Amino acid sequence: MKIQVLGSGCPTCKKLYEITQKAVSEMGMKEKVEYITDISKIVEMGVMQSPVLAVDGKPVMTGNTSDIKKIKSLIKGN
């Protein structure tokens, strides 16, 4: 499984990255969360809002949330 957070590098994007890392750790997963700040990668996914949480190359959430339960369910659902 490939887990990515894509964003501009702003504090909101960094927060989503940190929460996603924590969610993956709490779930006992060995996958590393990749943090991508290349805006062209976000555009390639067809998303116009950041940050983006992507699982296996597909955006599963745009915008920010501090709800770790929601992030866990999005990761599990893919």
N, C-alpha and C positions, 0 to 999 in steps of 0.2 A: 504494500500500500504506500502511495506517495501522498504526503500531506504538505501543503504549501500555504503560506500567507503571502499575499502580494499587496504591496502598497508603496506609497511615495517615500516612506521613511519618517513620516510624521509621528508624533507621540501616540495618536490613536492607532496607527498601524502597528507600532511597536507593542502597544498594550495587547492587541489581538494576538500577536505572535507569542507574547509571554503567556497569556491565558491558554492558548492552544498547546504550547509546550507542557504546561502544567496538566492539562486535560489528558494528553497522551501519556504522561508519566503516571498519573493516577490510574489510568486504565491498564497499566502494566505493559504497554506496547513498547517495542524496541525501535520503532520508526523514528527517524529524526524529522523535525519540522523544518522545512526549507523556507527561508525568508527572502523574497525577491522584491527588489526595489526598481526593477526595469519596467517602466510604464508601458512600453510596447508589448510586454507579456500580458498585461491586464487587457489591453485593447485586443490582442489576439484571441482572448477568451470571449470576446464580445461583451465585456462588462465595462460600464462607464462610471462606476462608482468604486471607491476603495475605502477601506481595505477589503480584500477578497480572501475567503477561505476556500481552498480548492482541495479536493480529494481525487486522486488518480487523474489529474488533469482537468477535472470538471468543477466549475464554481458551484459551491453548495451554500454559500452565504456571502452577501455583500453588506457593507456597512459594519459598524462596530457593535459588539455586545460584550458585556462582562459576565454573561450567564454561562458559566462553565458547563452546566448540565446540558444546555442547548448545543454547545460545541461538541460535547461527548456524543450526544445523540446523532448529530450530523456525521460525525466520523464513523460511528457504528453502523449507520444506515447506508454506508457506501462500501 
